[in-house]
Amino acid sequence: MAFESLSERLNSVFKKLRGKGKLGEADIKAAMREVRMALLEADVNYKVAKDFCAQVSERAMGQEVMESLTPAQQVVKIVNEELTRLMGGDDPRTLHIRNKGQTVLMMCGLQGNGKTTHAAKLGKYYKAQGRRPLLVACDIYRPAAIDQLRIVGEQAGVPVFEMGTEKPERIAAKAIAYARDHGNDIVILDTAGRLQIDDDLMGELVRIKEAVEVDETLLVVDAMAGQEAVNVARTFNEKVGISGVILTKTDGDTRGGAALSVLAVTGKPIYFQGTGEKLDALEPFYPARMANRILGMGDVLSLIEKAQAVQDDREAEETARRMMSNKFDLNDMLAQFAQIKKMGGAASLLAMLPGGNQITADQMDQIDSKALPHIEAIIYSMTPEERAHPSIINSKRKRRIAAGCGQSVEDVNKLLRQFEAMQKMMKKAKRNPKGFMRSMSSMKGFR
């Protein structure tokens, strides 16, 4: 999970502050020293980390904190607000997409950072919004680059324009003309990369921008590159002129320095973040939501959006109706696990819940790689009657189910206990909806 080590360090700092009650100037200074070290270890730019801590210190030593009944909470609030500001503010930045004519997006970056894949991801993203994107193969050097774009384009359901090894600027110009003739309103140029920055690469990108009117120049950078990603962004911005960044591999165990530094260093926002290898694993970058996740406050809005994306309203209403009428059975439970998989897995969802950052990476891996497949195997070993009416599962049936899925009887018992607990929760919700919601909202983070 992105920012894992930074989240742990910051929560450790805040835990110490909460134990002090009233805070003095020395407490704030000591805490900010630890925060600065945590940011530097997360590969945040030194000047960015220094300026960030200075700004937080100045606000934390003000009247709003020193005279507060809960000064530690006020400090956390200030850190949250400053992290949000550092990454771009409360509202996400959005690409300028024309209402009429063609919008041209040029992808650029070093080789291996995922330009081609993320070109297809963007195509799929905008196609889902009713647009008609066109992918353009301007990488004429890398072996099989055109084939790769053709493959991911087909997977995304987006057409690909290519002219073999013609000059990239000529390909781009022809692609714009083709888009006008065929009604494609977003043109995504997949350009060549290099293992390192060189004049030939920069010159080619400049020539493309001279040949066609590029609306957005998007730099694709690897979040796991940390501070080096920021250096790359600075150089591309100076040589070519970028309008924003797509940050890839934010689902990995990365230190996160790029996300916290890129705007401050380059003045260019992060528009999107890649959260996985699949073509639908692309999300708009929300600074406020990311700040919440870093501080262990969760990202419930993104969780809701993921749920809405994989489940239609009718299906959701039917599931809710069955739950509230006590008809929720193991078939429904199995269907919910399928939805969890579509949403990125249990680990991905838990990371968005308040306190989810306190679950270790090993525990996350166990949830997705062991727990869910085992539960599914147990349910699939049951007969349709047993799934619909779990109460009929006696000792003999449990032994048969366990033998059929390669699990123990205790594993079967554990699943049935979990299911019974869910049923009790549904009954409680039906009897006293307001009380149920109060009890749910008062739940603390995972421990």
PyMOL commands that set and color helices and strands:
alter all, ss='L'
color gray80, all
select helices_A, chain A and resi 4-18+25-41+46-60+63-66+71-87+115-127+145-156+168-182+199-211+223-225+227-239+257-266+287-294+300-310+313-324+330-342+346-350+356-358+361-380+384-388+390-392+395-405+409-431+433-441
alter helices_A, ss='H'
color red, helices_A
select strands_A, chain A and resi 103-108+133-138+160-161+186-191+216-222+244-248+270-274+282-284
alter strands_A, ss='S'
color yellow, strands_A
deselect
rebuild
show_as cartoon
